[in-house]
Amino acid sequence: MPFLGWLPKSERFFNQASEQWRQRQRFLLQGEEERAAEAAAEVVRLCQLALSASQRNGDAYVLLANALLSASSAGPGRSDPERYEFLHARGAGVIHLWHSLPHRGYPITKPANRAIGERMWTMAVDEIMHNTPSSSERAATALMDSYRDTLAASVLSEASFKDIQRMILRAASSAPPWW
């Protein structure tokens, strides 16, 4: 890993989280579900640290939400409704918090990550509407308001990491053997 000592603390944590995200992607391509889940959990931890160092790091909000939303339906844990709801609600809460901050420029988000964040927000709304029959966009965003108001702050706190990690790793540890 290149020397990052000159970067602000939040950026150092975010860069480490980004590297873990890339590793997660490689592990998924290699079919290594458990290692991918471990990398996703590490992304969460590092994004929490980045946001603890600076709440203006919009890129960390986007990556944190991406890790949670991706983990909610990844691997053999897709059929675990409790795990899905736990991770999806928290991911949706974080991306909605990022999306609804009063001054769009407040969390400093690079243009590429801003586009990813906007797509994730739209996908979260669409998924809620899909999972809740006869749900309108207004109802879906009201639910996301609830997630933002009740869950997002705790997700940003490092104190929630162990619970989130346990849920992310729950699917990977329950994977059936290959034989």
C-alpha positions as MATLAB code, in Angstrom:
seq = 'MPFLGWLPKSERFFNQASEQWRQRQRFLLQGEEERAAEAAAEVVRLCQLALSASQRNGDAYVLLANALLSASSAGPGRSDPERYEFLHARGAGVIHLWHSLPHRGYPITKPANRAIGERMWTMAVDEIMHNTPSSSERAATALMDSYRDTLAASVLSEASFKDIQRMILRAASSAPPWW';
ca = [
       0.000    0.000    0.000;
       1.404    3.460   -0.850;
       2.429    5.863    1.916;
      -0.637    7.872    2.935;
       0.774    9.801    5.907;
       0.294   13.167    4.234;
      -3.467   12.714    3.770;
      -6.011   13.910    6.330;
      -7.111   11.102    8.656;
     -10.579   10.791    7.092;
      -9.111   10.421    3.607;
      -6.619    7.804    4.803;
      -9.434    5.701    6.252;
     -11.537    6.201    3.124;
      -8.651    5.140    0.860;
      -8.151    2.005    2.956;
     -11.896    1.303    2.727;
     -11.743    1.724   -1.049;
      -8.908   -0.800   -1.246;
     -10.951   -3.256    0.830;
     -13.876   -2.693   -1.556;
     -11.671   -3.572   -4.515;
     -10.505   -6.701   -2.682;
     -14.130   -7.610   -1.986;
     -14.869   -7.363   -5.695;
     -11.903   -9.648   -6.503;
     -12.996  -12.175   -3.880;
     -16.500  -12.240   -5.370;
     -15.099  -12.877   -8.832;
     -13.035  -15.735   -7.409;
     -16.088  -17.213   -5.651;
     -14.643  -16.584   -2.192;
     -17.863  -15.531   -0.429;
     -16.461  -15.615    3.107;
     -13.440  -13.466    2.266;
     -15.709  -11.070    0.343;
     -17.957  -10.757    3.400;
     -14.943  -10.093    5.636;
     -13.755   -7.376    3.251;
     -17.256   -5.810    3.206;
     -17.253   -5.713    7.008;
     -13.844   -4.041    6.943;
     -15.203   -1.451    4.489;
     -17.924   -0.640    7.027;
     -15.407   -0.276    9.858;
     -13.071    1.952    7.858;
     -15.916    4.151    6.583;
     -17.139    4.577   10.156;
     -13.633    5.695   11.135;
     -13.468    8.060    8.145;
     -16.791    9.636    9.107;
     -15.756    9.843   12.741;
     -12.720   11.859   11.596;
     -14.808   14.081    9.276;
     -18.543   14.048    8.699;
     -17.914   16.046    5.527;
     -16.442   13.014    3.750;
     -19.351   12.334    1.392;
     -17.439    9.582   -0.369;
     -17.392    7.593    2.895;
     -21.203    7.856    3.238;
     -21.618    6.509   -0.291;
     -19.158    3.641    0.163;
     -20.610    2.728    3.565;
     -24.123    2.579    2.125;
     -22.857    0.594   -0.864;
     -21.191   -1.977    1.408;
     -24.350   -2.391    3.503;
     -26.767   -2.543    0.570;
     -24.550   -4.974   -1.335;
     -24.067   -7.179    1.719;
     -27.815   -7.276    2.352;
     -28.425   -9.470   -0.665;
     -25.006  -11.028   -1.245;
     -24.162  -14.700   -1.179;
     -26.137  -17.544    0.323;
     -27.621  -15.175    2.901;
     -30.136  -13.846    0.374;
     -32.742  -16.144    1.871;
     -32.238  -14.739    5.396;
     -34.980  -12.093    5.784;
     -33.724  -10.834    9.158;
     -30.213  -10.292    7.802;
     -31.530   -8.674    4.632;
     -33.777   -6.251    6.526;
     -31.085   -5.377    9.074;
     -28.446   -4.524    6.464;
     -30.770   -3.054    3.825;
     -32.507   -0.724    6.280;
     -29.172    0.580    7.540;
     -27.753    0.994    4.035;
     -30.908    2.774    2.887;
     -30.782    4.985    5.984;
     -27.186    6.015    5.305;
     -27.699    6.734    1.602;
     -30.885    8.677    2.412;
     -29.024   10.684    5.060;
     -26.361   11.518    2.478;
     -29.008   12.306   -0.161;
     -31.087   14.552    2.082;
     -28.414   16.679    3.729;
     -29.542   20.306    3.473;
     -26.635   21.554    1.419;
     -25.801   19.109   -1.350;
     -22.204   20.306   -1.304;
     -21.881   19.719    2.451;
     -20.553   16.226    2.386;
     -17.753   16.647   -0.088;
     -18.387   13.901   -2.623;
     -16.329   13.378   -5.757;
     -18.451   13.544   -8.937;
     -18.063    9.815   -9.719;
     -19.111    8.858   -6.178;
     -21.952   11.379   -6.270;
     -23.307    9.605   -9.362;
     -22.978    6.227   -7.610;
     -24.742    7.637   -4.550;
     -27.612    9.033   -6.608;
     -28.044    5.663   -8.384;
     -27.955    3.818   -5.054;
     -30.572    6.140   -3.592;
     -32.857    5.531   -6.586;
     -32.239    1.777   -6.413;
     -33.021    1.729   -2.669;
     -36.334    3.509   -3.285;
     -37.145    1.138   -6.169;
     -36.280   -1.922   -4.084;
     -38.509   -0.790   -1.224;
     -41.349   -0.191   -3.693;
     -40.746   -3.638   -5.237;
     -40.660   -5.398   -1.841;
     -43.752   -3.633   -0.548;
     -46.681   -4.264   -2.876;
     -48.749   -1.183   -3.660;
     -46.056    1.072   -2.209;
     -45.652    4.437   -3.878;
     -42.448    6.417   -4.180;
     -43.785    8.717   -1.496;
     -44.301    5.775    0.889;
     -40.851    4.392    0.072;
     -39.150    7.717    0.782;
     -41.164    8.036    4.008;
     -39.794    4.640    5.062;
     -36.298    5.803    4.137;
     -36.911    8.942    6.244;
     -37.646    6.594    9.120;
     -34.458    4.590    8.476;
     -32.446    7.803    8.301;
     -33.959    9.159   11.510;
     -33.753    5.944   13.551;
     -30.791    3.988   12.158;
     -28.303    6.168   10.259;
     -26.708    7.843   13.286;
     -26.057    4.504   14.964;
     -24.605    3.058   11.740;
     -22.131    5.924   11.557;
     -20.981    5.166   15.097;
     -18.134    2.733   15.576;
     -20.122    1.270   18.486;
     -22.446   -0.435   15.998;
     -19.664   -2.197   14.106;
     -19.785   -5.543   15.934;
     -23.536   -5.963   15.290;
     -23.147   -5.018   11.621;
     -20.108   -7.272   11.233;
     -22.001  -10.199   12.775;
     -24.849   -9.753   10.284;
     -22.544   -9.415    7.280;
     -20.563  -12.510    8.250;
     -23.679  -14.508    9.148;
     -24.340  -15.428    5.517;
     -20.765  -16.303    4.709;
     -20.442  -18.665    7.678;
     -23.674  -20.441    6.745;
     -22.540  -21.209    3.190;
     -22.976  -24.880    2.326;
     -19.805  -26.836    1.611;
     -18.888  -27.411   -2.038;
     -19.164  -31.170   -1.754;
];
